[in-house]
Amino acid sequence: MGVPTPVMDSLVSLGGVLLEEDCWETGRSLEDLGIAGMSLDELKSYLVEG
């Protein structure tokens, strides 16, 4: 969505240090979550309607 997330990026990196793994590589992707390719409106609808 083009929104900067510096705090979340830092938390993922810190979590990786604690877990001793690269969470950027092993974490869930948009595809895994089933939201890849959704527009902002589609994502909002998906999150609200569940």
PDB file of N, H, CA, C and O in Angstrom:
ATOM      1  N   MET A   1       0.813  -1.189   0.000  1.00  0.00           N
ATOM      2  CA  MET A   1       0.000   0.000   0.000  1.00  0.00           C
ATOM      3  C   MET A   1       0.862   1.260   0.000  1.00  0.00           C
ATOM      4  O   MET A   1       0.342   2.374  -0.071  1.00  0.00           O
ATOM      5  N   GLY A   2       2.173   1.082   0.079  1.00  0.00           N
ATOM      6  H   GLY A   2       2.595   0.178   0.137  1.00  0.00           H
ATOM      7  CA  GLY A   2       3.077   2.216   0.006  1.00  0.00           C
ATOM      8  C   GLY A   2       3.194   3.022   1.284  1.00  0.00           C
ATOM      9  O   GLY A   2       3.659   4.162   1.254  1.00  0.00           O
ATOM     10  N   VAL A   3       2.783   2.454   2.402  1.00  0.00           N
ATOM     11  H   VAL A   3       2.406   1.528   2.427  1.00  0.00           H
ATOM     12  CA  VAL A   3       2.855   3.163   3.678  1.00  0.00           C
ATOM     13  C   VAL A   3       4.134   2.743   4.405  1.00  0.00           C
ATOM     14  O   VAL A   3       4.356   1.553   4.628  1.00  0.00           O
ATOM     15  N   PRO A   4       4.974   3.713   4.775  1.00  0.00           N
ATOM     16  CA  PRO A   4       6.182   3.343   5.505  1.00  0.00           C
ATOM     17  C   PRO A   4       5.830   2.793   6.893  1.00  0.00           C
ATOM     18  O   PRO A   4       4.938   3.309   7.567  1.00  0.00           O
ATOM     19  N   THR A   5       6.544   1.739   7.309  1.00  0.00           N
ATOM     20  H   THR A   5       7.269   1.320   6.761  1.00  0.00           H
ATOM     21  CA  THR A   5       6.289   1.116   8.615  1.00  0.00           C
ATOM     22  C   THR A   5       7.608   0.894   9.360  1.00  0.00           C
ATOM     23  O   THR A   5       7.969  -0.248   9.647  1.00  0.00           O
ATOM     24  N   PRO A   6       8.326   1.968   9.674  1.00  0.00           N
ATOM     25  CA  PRO A   6       9.643   1.806  10.279  1.00  0.00           C
ATOM     26  C   PRO A   6       9.633   1.112  11.646  1.00  0.00           C
ATOM     27  O   PRO A   6      10.553   0.358  11.963  1.00  0.00           O
ATOM     28  N   VAL A   7       8.612   1.359  12.444  1.00  0.00           N
ATOM     29  H   VAL A   7       7.865   1.971  12.186  1.00  0.00           H
ATOM     30  CA  VAL A   7       8.559   0.720  13.768  1.00  0.00           C
ATOM     31  C   VAL A   7       8.315  -0.776  13.618  1.00  0.00           C
ATOM     32  O   VAL A   7       8.973  -1.582  14.275  1.00  0.00           O
ATOM     33  N   MET A   8       7.368  -1.153  12.753  1.00  0.00           N
ATOM     34  H   MET A   8       6.832  -0.498  12.219  1.00  0.00           H
ATOM     35  CA  MET A   8       7.094  -2.574  12.532  1.00  0.00           C
ATOM     36  C   MET A   8       8.295  -3.272  11.917  1.00  0.00           C
ATOM     37  O   MET A   8       8.608  -4.408  12.273  1.00  0.00           O
ATOM     38  N   ASP A   9       8.971  -2.592  10.992  1.00  0.00           N
ATOM     39  H   ASP A   9       8.717  -1.670  10.702  1.00  0.00           H
ATOM     40  CA  ASP A   9      10.185  -3.156  10.393  1.00  0.00           C
ATOM     41  C   ASP A   9      11.221  -3.455  11.476  1.00  0.00           C
ATOM     42  O   ASP A   9      11.870  -4.500  11.453  1.00  0.00           O
ATOM     43  N   SER A  10      11.368  -2.525  12.428  1.00  0.00           N
ATOM     44  H   SER A  10      10.840  -1.676  12.446  1.00  0.00           H
ATOM     45  CA  SER A  10      12.320  -2.719  13.523  1.00  0.00           C
ATOM     46  C   SER A  10      11.925  -3.892  14.403  1.00  0.00           C
ATOM     47  O   SER A  10      12.781  -4.659  14.841  1.00  0.00           O
ATOM     48  N   LEU A  11      10.621  -4.034  14.665  1.00  0.00           N
ATOM     49  H   LEU A  11       9.925  -3.410  14.309  1.00  0.00           H
ATOM     50  CA  LEU A  11      10.152  -5.149  15.502  1.00  0.00           C
ATOM     51  C   LEU A  11      10.397  -6.493  14.838  1.00  0.00           C
ATOM     52  O   LEU A  11      10.761  -7.458  15.510  1.00  0.00           O
ATOM     53  N   VAL A  12      10.204  -6.569  13.535  1.00  0.00           N
ATOM     54  H   VAL A  12       9.908  -5.786  12.989  1.00  0.00           H
ATOM     55  CA  VAL A  12      10.473  -7.814  12.809  1.00  0.00           C
ATOM     56  C   VAL A  12      11.969  -8.132  12.891  1.00  0.00           C
ATOM     57  O   VAL A  12      12.354  -9.280  13.112  1.00  0.00           O
ATOM     58  N   SER A  13      12.794  -7.123  12.715  1.00  0.00           N
ATOM     59  H   SER A  13      12.481  -6.190  12.536  1.00  0.00           H
ATOM     60  CA  SER A  13      14.240  -7.342  12.795  1.00  0.00           C
ATOM     61  C   SER A  13      14.672  -7.754  14.201  1.00  0.00           C
ATOM     62  O   SER A  13      15.497  -8.655  14.355  1.00  0.00           O
ATOM     63  N   LEU A  14      14.129  -7.111  15.216  1.00  0.00           N
ATOM     64  H   LEU A  14      13.459  -6.379  15.091  1.00  0.00           H
ATOM     65  CA  LEU A  14      14.458  -7.487  16.600  1.00  0.00           C
ATOM     66  C   LEU A  14      13.971  -8.895  16.921  1.00  0.00           C
ATOM     67  O   LEU A  14      14.672  -9.660  17.583  1.00  0.00           O
ATOM     68  N   GLY A  15      12.781  -9.235  16.459  1.00  0.00           N
ATOM     69  H   GLY A  15      12.212  -8.613  15.922  1.00  0.00           H
ATOM     70  CA  GLY A  15      12.267 -10.589  16.658  1.00  0.00           C
ATOM     71  C   GLY A  15      13.180 -11.613  16.028  1.00  0.00           C
ATOM     72  O   GLY A  15      13.399 -12.685  16.593  1.00  0.00           O
ATOM     73  N   GLY A  16      13.719 -11.296  14.859  1.00  0.00           N
ATOM     74  H   GLY A  16      13.541 -10.425  14.400  1.00  0.00           H
ATOM     75  CA  GLY A  16      14.653 -12.193  14.194  1.00  0.00           C
ATOM     76  C   GLY A  16      15.906 -12.427  15.012  1.00  0.00           C
ATOM     77  O   GLY A  16      16.427 -13.542  15.059  1.00  0.00           O
ATOM     78  N   VAL A  17      16.389 -11.375  15.656  1.00  0.00           N
ATOM     79  H   VAL A  17      15.966 -10.470  15.618  1.00  0.00           H
ATOM     80  CA  VAL A  17      17.571 -11.516  16.515  1.00  0.00           C
ATOM     81  C   VAL A  17      17.241 -12.441  17.681  1.00  0.00           C
ATOM     82  O   VAL A  17      18.023 -13.333  18.009  1.00  0.00           O
ATOM     83  N   LEU A  18      16.086 -12.229  18.306  1.00  0.00           N
ATOM     84  H   LEU A  18      15.451 -11.504  18.039  1.00  0.00           H
ATOM     85  CA  LEU A  18      15.690 -13.064  19.442  1.00  0.00           C
ATOM     86  C   LEU A  18      15.485 -14.527  19.050  1.00  0.00           C
ATOM     87  O   LEU A  18      15.831 -15.431  19.811  1.00  0.00           O
ATOM     88  N   LEU A  19      14.925 -14.754  17.874  1.00  0.00           N
ATOM     89  H   LEU A  19      14.644 -14.020  17.257  1.00  0.00           H
ATOM     90  CA  LEU A  19      14.651 -16.111  17.406  1.00  0.00           C
ATOM     91  C   LEU A  19      15.827 -16.749  16.681  1.00  0.00           C
ATOM     92  O   LEU A  19      15.815 -17.941  16.374  1.00  0.00           O
ATOM     93  N   GLU A  20      16.842 -15.934  16.413  1.00  0.00           N
ATOM     94  H   GLU A  20      16.852 -14.965  16.663  1.00  0.00           H
ATOM     95  CA  GLU A  20      18.022 -16.371  15.665  1.00  0.00           C
ATOM     96  C   GLU A  20      17.639 -16.927  14.298  1.00  0.00           C
ATOM     97  O   GLU A  20      18.122 -17.980  13.880  1.00  0.00           O
ATOM     98  N   GLU A  21      16.755 -16.194  13.606  1.00  0.00           N
ATOM     99  H   GLU A  21      16.363 -15.339  13.945  1.00  0.00           H
ATOM    100  CA  GLU A  21      16.384 -16.554  12.243  1.00  0.00           C
ATOM    101  C   GLU A  21      16.009 -15.285  11.486  1.00  0.00           C
ATOM    102  O   GLU A  21      15.734 -14.248  12.088  1.00  0.00           O
ATOM    103  N   ASP A  22      16.004 -15.380  10.194  1.00  0.00           N
ATOM    104  H   ASP A  22      16.228 -16.223   9.705  1.00  0.00           H
ATOM    105  CA  ASP A  22      15.661 -14.242   9.356  1.00  0.00           C
ATOM    106  C   ASP A  22      14.150 -14.225   9.145  1.00  0.00           C
ATOM    107  O   ASP A  22      13.631 -14.896   8.252  1.00  0.00           O
ATOM    108  N   CYS A  23      13.459 -13.462   9.964  1.00  0.00           N
ATOM    109  H   CYS A  23      13.881 -12.917  10.689  1.00  0.00           H
ATOM    110  CA  CYS A  23      11.995 -13.419   9.892  1.00  0.00           C
ATOM    111  C   CYS A  23      11.500 -12.810   8.592  1.00  0.00           C
ATOM    112  O   CYS A  23      10.362 -13.055   8.192  1.00  0.00           O
ATOM    113  N   TRP A  24      12.329 -12.024   7.928  1.00  0.00           N
ATOM    114  H   TRP A  24      13.254 -11.825   8.253  1.00  0.00           H
ATOM    115  CA  TRP A  24      11.935 -11.476   6.621  1.00  0.00           C
ATOM    116  C   TRP A  24      11.838 -12.604   5.598  1.00  0.00           C
ATOM    117  O   TRP A  24      11.048 -12.521   4.657  1.00  0.00           O
ATOM    118  N   GLU A  25      12.629 -13.650   5.772  1.00  0.00           N
ATOM    119  H   GLU A  25      13.271 -13.719   6.536  1.00  0.00           H
ATOM    120  CA  GLU A  25      12.607 -14.786   4.847  1.00  0.00           C
ATOM    121  C   GLU A  25      11.626 -15.869   5.280  1.00  0.00           C
ATOM    122  O   GLU A  25      11.004 -16.513   4.435  1.00  0.00           O
ATOM    123  N   THR A  26      11.479 -16.077   6.585  1.00  0.00           N
ATOM    124  H   THR A  26      11.983 -15.554   7.272  1.00  0.00           H
ATOM    125  CA  THR A  26      10.664 -17.191   7.078  1.00  0.00           C
ATOM    126  C   THR A  26       9.255 -16.784   7.489  1.00  0.00           C
ATOM    127  O   THR A  26       8.417 -17.645   7.757  1.00  0.00           O
ATOM    128  N   GLY A  27       8.986 -15.486   7.542  1.00  0.00           N
ATOM    129  H   GLY A  27       9.667 -14.787   7.325  1.00  0.00           H
ATOM    130  CA  GLY A  27       7.671 -15.008   7.974  1.00  0.00           C
ATOM    131  C   GLY A  27       6.599 -15.214   6.913  1.00  0.00           C
ATOM    132  O   GLY A  27       6.888 -15.630   5.790  1.00  0.00           O
ATOM    133  N   ARG A  28       5.382 -14.924   7.278  1.00  0.00           N
ATOM    134  H   ARG A  28       5.147 -14.586   8.190  1.00  0.00           H
ATOM    135  CA  ARG A  28       4.255 -15.081   6.361  1.00  0.00           C
ATOM    136  C   ARG A  28       4.280 -14.002   5.290  1.00  0.00           C
ATOM    137  O   ARG A  28       4.650 -12.855   5.543  1.00  0.00           O
ATOM    138  N   SER A  29       3.884 -14.390   4.106  1.00  0.00           N
ATOM    139  H   SER A  29       3.583 -15.321   3.901  1.00  0.00           H
ATOM    140  CA  SER A  29       3.824 -13.448   2.987  1.00  0.00           C
ATOM    141  C   SER A  29       2.370 -13.024   2.750  1.00  0.00           C
ATOM    142  O   SER A  29       1.446 -13.585   3.337  1.00  0.00           O
ATOM    143  N   LEU A  30       2.188 -12.040   1.894  1.00  0.00           N
ATOM    144  H   LEU A  30       2.940 -11.584   1.417  1.00  0.00           H
ATOM    145  CA  LEU A  30       0.834 -11.635   1.526  1.00  0.00           C
ATOM    146  C   LEU A  30       0.081 -12.792   0.889  1.00  0.00           C
ATOM    147  O   LEU A  30      -1.126 -12.939   1.078  1.00  0.00           O
ATOM    148  N   GLU A  31       0.806 -13.616   0.131  1.00  0.00           N
ATOM    149  H   GLU A  31       1.787 -13.497  -0.022  1.00  0.00           H
ATOM    150  CA  GLU A  31       0.190 -14.796  -0.475  1.00  0.00           C
ATOM    151  C   GLU A  31      -0.277 -15.777   0.601  1.00  0.00           C
ATOM    152  O   GLU A  31      -1.381 -16.316   0.525  1.00  0.00           O
ATOM    153  N   ASP A  32       0.581 -16.003   1.609  1.00  0.00           N
ATOM    154  H   ASP A  32       1.478 -15.566   1.671  1.00  0.00           H
ATOM    155  CA  ASP A  32       0.216 -16.904   2.707  1.00  0.00           C
ATOM    156  C   ASP A  32      -1.045 -16.421   3.423  1.00  0.00           C
ATOM    157  O   ASP A  32      -1.876 -17.227   3.842  1.00  0.00           O
ATOM    158  N   LEU A  33      -1.179 -15.107   3.557  1.00  0.00           N
ATOM    159  H   LEU A  33      -0.504 -14.452   3.216  1.00  0.00           H
ATOM    160  CA  LEU A  33      -2.318 -14.528   4.253  1.00  0.00           C
ATOM    161  C   LEU A  33      -3.563 -14.413   3.372  1.00  0.00           C
ATOM    162  O   LEU A  33      -4.647 -14.094   3.860  1.00  0.00           O
ATOM    163  N   GLY A  34      -3.403 -14.673   2.074  1.00  0.00           N
ATOM    164  H   GLY A  34      -2.522 -14.933   1.677  1.00  0.00           H
ATOM    165  CA  GLY A  34      -4.529 -14.625   1.155  1.00  0.00           C
ATOM    166  C   GLY A  34      -4.942 -13.221   0.756  1.00  0.00           C
ATOM    167  O   GLY A  34      -6.079 -13.006   0.335  1.00  0.00           O
ATOM    168  N   ILE A  35      -4.031 -12.259   0.883  1.00  0.00           N
ATOM    169  H   ILE A  35      -3.107 -12.433   1.225  1.00  0.00           H
ATOM    170  CA  ILE A  35      -4.387 -10.881   0.564  1.00  0.00           C
ATOM    171  C   ILE A  35      -3.529 -10.290  -0.555  1.00  0.00           C
ATOM    172  O   ILE A  35      -3.596  -9.088  -0.812  1.00  0.00           O
ATOM    173  N   ALA A  36      -2.743 -11.101  -1.206  1.00  0.00           N
ATOM    174  H   ALA A  36      -2.689 -12.077  -0.998  1.00  0.00           H
ATOM    175  CA  ALA A  36      -1.893 -10.615  -2.291  1.00  0.00           C
ATOM    176  C   ALA A  36      -2.744 -10.063  -3.420  1.00  0.00           C
ATOM    177  O   ALA A  36      -3.737 -10.680  -3.808  1.00  0.00           O
ATOM    178  N   GLY A  37      -2.374  -8.926  -3.944  1.00  0.00           N
ATOM    179  H   GLY A  37      -1.568  -8.425  -3.630  1.00  0.00           H
ATOM    180  CA  GLY A  37      -3.054  -8.347  -5.081  1.00  0.00           C
ATOM    181  C   GLY A  37      -4.329  -7.595  -4.757  1.00  0.00           C
ATOM    182  O   GLY A  37      -4.975  -7.065  -5.661  1.00  0.00           O
ATOM    183  N   MET A  38      -4.709  -7.537  -3.480  1.00  0.00           N
ATOM    184  H   MET A  38      -4.184  -7.968  -2.746  1.00  0.00           H
ATOM    185  CA  MET A  38      -5.921  -6.802  -3.118  1.00  0.00           C
ATOM    186  C   MET A  38      -5.670  -5.298  -3.188  1.00  0.00           C
ATOM    187  O   MET A  38      -4.587  -4.817  -2.854  1.00  0.00           O
ATOM    188  N   SER A  39      -6.687  -4.570  -3.625  1.00  0.00           N
ATOM    189  H   SER A  39      -7.567  -4.960  -3.896  1.00  0.00           H
ATOM    190  CA  SER A  39      -6.625  -3.106  -3.581  1.00  0.00           C
ATOM    191  C   SER A  39      -6.870  -2.673  -2.134  1.00  0.00           C
ATOM    192  O   SER A  39      -7.249  -3.483  -1.288  1.00  0.00           O
ATOM    193  N   LEU A  40      -6.653  -1.404  -1.867  1.00  0.00           N
ATOM    194  H   LEU A  40      -6.345  -0.745  -2.553  1.00  0.00           H
ATOM    195  CA  LEU A  40      -6.898  -0.890  -0.521  1.00  0.00           C
ATOM    196  C   LEU A  40      -8.358  -1.084  -0.124  1.00  0.00           C
ATOM    197  O   LEU A  40      -8.645  -1.476   1.007  1.00  0.00           O
ATOM    198  N   ASP A  41      -9.275  -0.816  -1.037  1.00  0.00           N
ATOM    199  H   ASP A  41      -9.042  -0.497  -1.956  1.00  0.00           H
ATOM    200  CA  ASP A  41     -10.702  -0.998  -0.737  1.00  0.00           C
ATOM    201  C   ASP A  41     -11.035  -2.468  -0.486  1.00  0.00           C
ATOM    202  O   ASP A  41     -11.806  -2.782   0.420  1.00  0.00           O
ATOM    203  N   GLU A  42     -10.461  -3.366  -1.280  1.00  0.00           N
ATOM    204  H   GLU A  42      -9.835  -3.111  -2.016  1.00  0.00           H
ATOM    205  CA  GLU A  42     -10.693  -4.798  -1.076  1.00  0.00           C
ATOM    206  C   GLU A  42     -10.143  -5.257   0.274  1.00  0.00           C
ATOM    207  O   GLU A  42     -10.776  -6.049   0.973  1.00  0.00           O
ATOM    208  N   LEU A  43      -8.969  -4.756   0.633  1.00  0.00           N
ATOM    209  H   LEU A  43      -8.455  -4.113   0.065  1.00  0.00           H
ATOM    210  CA  LEU A  43      -8.364  -5.126   1.910  1.00  0.00           C
ATOM    211  C   LEU A  43      -9.193  -4.614   3.076  1.00  0.00           C
ATOM    212  O   LEU A  43      -9.413  -5.341   4.045  1.00  0.00           O
ATOM    213  N   LYS A  44      -9.653  -3.381   2.997  1.00  0.00           N
ATOM    214  H   LYS A  44      -9.474  -2.791   2.210  1.00  0.00           H
ATOM    215  CA  LYS A  44     -10.508  -2.828   4.057  1.00  0.00           C
ATOM    216  C   LYS A  44     -11.772  -3.664   4.214  1.00  0.00           C
ATOM    217  O   LYS A  44     -12.169  -3.991   5.333  1.00  0.00           O
ATOM    218  N   SER A  45     -12.395  -4.005   3.108  1.00  0.00           N
ATOM    219  H   SER A  45     -12.073  -3.739   2.200  1.00  0.00           H
ATOM    220  CA  SER A  45     -13.617  -4.804   3.139  1.00  0.00           C
ATOM    221  C   SER A  45     -13.345  -6.176   3.754  1.00  0.00           C
ATOM    222  O   SER A  45     -14.124  -6.661   4.574  1.00  0.00           O
ATOM    223  N   TYR A  46     -12.252  -6.789   3.358  1.00  0.00           N
ATOM    224  H   TYR A  46     -11.619  -6.396   2.691  1.00  0.00           H
ATOM    225  CA  TYR A  46     -11.863  -8.100   3.872  1.00  0.00           C
ATOM    226  C   TYR A  46     -11.645  -8.058   5.377  1.00  0.00           C
ATOM    227  O   TYR A  46     -12.080  -8.959   6.095  1.00  0.00           O
ATOM    228  N   LEU A  47     -10.975  -7.016   5.857  1.00  0.00           N
ATOM    229  H   LEU A  47     -10.623  -6.284   5.273  1.00  0.00           H
ATOM    230  CA  LEU A  47     -10.684  -6.902   7.283  1.00  0.00           C
ATOM    231  C   LEU A  47     -11.926  -6.601   8.107  1.00  0.00           C
ATOM    232  O   LEU A  47     -12.043  -7.082   9.234  1.00  0.00           O
ATOM    233  N   VAL A  48     -12.852  -5.817   7.573  1.00  0.00           N
ATOM    234  H   VAL A  48     -12.757  -5.426   6.657  1.00  0.00           H
ATOM    235  CA  VAL A  48     -14.054  -5.455   8.300  1.00  0.00           C
ATOM    236  C   VAL A  48     -15.050  -6.606   8.325  1.00  0.00           C
ATOM    237  O   VAL A  48     -15.672  -6.879   9.352  1.00  0.00           O
ATOM    238  N   GLU A  49     -15.196  -7.272   7.195  1.00  0.00           N
ATOM    239  H   GLU A  49     -14.691  -7.050   6.361  1.00  0.00           H
ATOM    240  CA  GLU A  49     -16.186  -8.340   7.081  1.00  0.00           C
ATOM    241  C   GLU A  49     -15.675  -9.675   7.583  1.00  0.00           C
ATOM    242  O   GLU A  49     -16.457 -10.566   7.916  1.00  0.00           O
ATOM    243  N   GLY A  50     -14.334  -9.812   7.637  1.00  0.00           N
ATOM    244  H   GLY A  50     -13.699  -9.088   7.367  1.00  0.00           H
ATOM    245  CA  GLY A  50     -13.706 -11.015   8.145  1.00  0.00           C
ATOM    246  C   GLY A  50     -13.960 -12.187   7.313  1.00  0.00           C
ATOM    247  O   GLY A  50     -13.486 -13.279   7.625  1.00  0.00           O
TER     248      GLY A  50
END
